Amino acid sequence: MTERIDATNATEHMADAESTAESAKAEVRGVEETRPEYVDFTVDDFPGGLPACLEAILMVADQPQTATELARILALDRNTVEGALQALHDDYEGDESRGIRPRGFELRRTARGWQFASRAAFESVVSSFVTDGQTARLSQAALEALAIVAYRQPVTRAQVAAIRGVNSDGVIRSLTVRGLIKEDGVDPESRAALLVTSESFLDQMGLKSLDELPSLAPFLPSVAEMTQSKSGDTDVIS
């Protein structure tokens, strides 16, 4: 009788092991099927591996990123990416008992995904920097970004960056803090925040409405042209 029970248990364990193996294979197949065609790398190709890749992406992302989306981009399973994100979060928290200092920023998990943010404890420091920045003149980069928003609004951060050819998150934050631009709705396709000029922009420019802006729009690509350009670039890469 005991031998029969042992044999039954062994059979059940083997079945469980086979089921787990099949689930793992299915997950790998799922990752491969959703892997973007233009992704021809693995995270191990880069110094720092997966954690460094996640940091690089989140540093330039203009909105929170979910573990699912990051996993698709990096062609990895979601649990692996989720674990790496949590490990980064814990690392930034620091551990003074082990001589690891906490950072002035954190990897924050929100309802929309993961994103970098300044720690609330440093609010006074950040406020001091922002207040000082409001009294300074706009940089050339900020003027470029402001012109793009003014003439092509509503636009996303990614579209501003596409026209300028460089990441524009920093200047967008500066313009937002100064009250010259603001977020107004989201793009229906990308779900990214849409940027428009504010009433303060009109006041500081001495304008009654955007219709009084000098005619510069013909020299800027339209949103449709930017979208087509991005699609064309993707086709070339793939």
N, C-alpha and C positions, 0 to 999 in steps of 0.2 A: 504493500500500500504506500509506504514511504517513498519507494523508488518511483512509483507512478506520479506522486505529487512533485518530486524533484524533476522528473522529466517534463511534466506540464509547466513548471516554473521556468525551466530552461528554454522551452519552446516559446513561452510568452516573452522572455527577455530578448530572445533572438528576433522575435517579431517587432518588439519595440525598437530595437537597434536598427533594423531594416527600415522601419517607418521614419526614424530620425534621419537616417542617411538619405532617404528619398526626399524628405522635406528640405534638407540642406541642398541637395542637387537641384530641386525645383527653385529654391531661392536664388541659386547661382544662375540658373537659366533665365529667371526673371530679370536679374540685374543685367545680364548680357543683352536681353531683348530690348530693354529700355535705355541702354547705353547710347548716348549721342554719337552719331556717325563720325563727328570730327574729333572725338576723344581717342587719341592714339598713344596714350601714356598710362602709366600706373603710378600711384602715389609714391611707390618705392623708388621711382626715378629721381625724386627730388630730395635734397638734404633736409632732414627733419621729418620726412615721411608724411603720414596722414595729418598729424597735428599741425605741421607747418603749412600744409596745403589748405587746411580749414582756416587758419589764421589769415593767409593771403587772400582767400575769397571773401571772408567776412570783413576784412579791412576796406575793401572797395565796394562792397554791396551797399546799395542805396535803400535797402529795406531788410527786415528780418528774414532769415533763411531757415526753412524747416530741415530737419535731419533727412527727411525723405528726398527733398530736392537736392540737397548736397550729395546724398548717396547716389542719385541718378547721374549727377554731373561727374562724380569721381568713379562711377561704375563699381560701387561697393554696396554691401547690404546695409540696410538702415540701422540695424542694431550695432554694427561696428562703428558707424559714424556717430550714432547717439552716445556710445560709450566714450569715444574720443572727445566729443564736445563736453561731456560731463567732466572728463579728466582735465581738460583745459580750464574749465570753470573752477574746479577745485584747486588747480595749480595757481591761478591768479588770486585766489583767496589768501594764499600764503599760510605759513605755519610758524609763528614766532618761536615756538618751543624748539623747532629744528633750525632756527636761524633763517627761515625763508620769509622775506618781507612781503606784505600784501601790496598789490598794485593800486595805482590811482584810477585804474579802469577795471571793468569786469566784463565777463562774457555773460550777458543776461538772457534768460529764457523768457520770452513773452508769449502771449496767446498766438502771435503770428509767426514765431520762430525765434532763432538765436541772433543776437546782435551785440556788438561792442558798445559800451556806454561808460561815461564817467561815473565814479561812485558818488552816491548821494552825500557821503561824508565830506567830499571836497567841493561842495556847492559854493562856499564862500570864495574859494580859490578861483574856480571857474568864472564866477560872477565878476570878480575883480578883473580877470583877463578880458571878459566880454565887454565890460563897461569901458575899459581903456581902449579897446578896439573900436568902439563906437565914435571916439573922438578923432580917430586917425582917418586919413584919406583912403579912398578905395584904391586897391592895387589894380594893375593892368588886367590881371586874371579875373578879378571881381567885376571890373567894368565889362569885360567880354561876356561873362556869364549873365550879367544883368541885361545887357543888350539882347542876348539870345532869348531870355525869358520875356522881355518886353515886346519883342517883335514876333515871337513864335508861340506865345502863350495860348493855351496851356501846354506845357511840356514836362517831361519827366527828367530826373537827374541824368538818366542814361542818355537821353536825347541831347541834353546840353553837352555832356561829355563827348558825344559822337561828333558834334559840330566843332568843338574846341580841339578834339583829338587827344585830350588828357582827362584824367579823373578830376571831377569838379566838386566833389563832396565838401571839401574845405571851404571853398568860396561860396557855395550854396548855403552852408551853415552861417557864414559871416553875413551874407545878405539877408538871411532870415532873421538873425539876431538884430540887425540894424533896422528891421521892420520894412525893408524895401520890397521883399517878396514874401509870399506865404503859400501854404499848401491849400488847394481847393479841389477836393474830390480825388478820385483815383482813375487810372487808365483802365478801361474795361478789359483789355487783353492781358497786360502784364501785372495789373493790380498795384502798380507803383504809384506813389503820390504825384499828383499834377501840381506844377508850380505856376503861379501867376504873380503879377505885380500887385502891390498894395496901394491903398489910398495915400499912404505916406509917400510912396514913390511919386505919385502925381503931384503932391504938395511940394516936395523937394525939387521936382523938375519944373515947377511952375506951370503945370498943364491942367486943363479942365477935364480932359478925357484922353484916352489912348489915340484917338483919331488925330490929335495934334502932334503926334510924334513925327519927326522928320522922315521922309521916305527913304528907308534903308532896307525894308523887307525883301525887295527883289534880289538883293545880294546874299541872302541867306537861304539855305535849302529848306524846303517845306518838310513837315513831319512825314508826309507820304514818301518823299524822296529819301529821307533818313531811314525809314523802314525798309524801302527797297534796297538801299545801299547795304544795310546790315544783312538782309537776306542774301544779297549777292555775295557778300564776304563769306557767309556761311557755306554757300554752294562751292566756292572756290576751295575753302579749307577741306570740305568733305570730299 
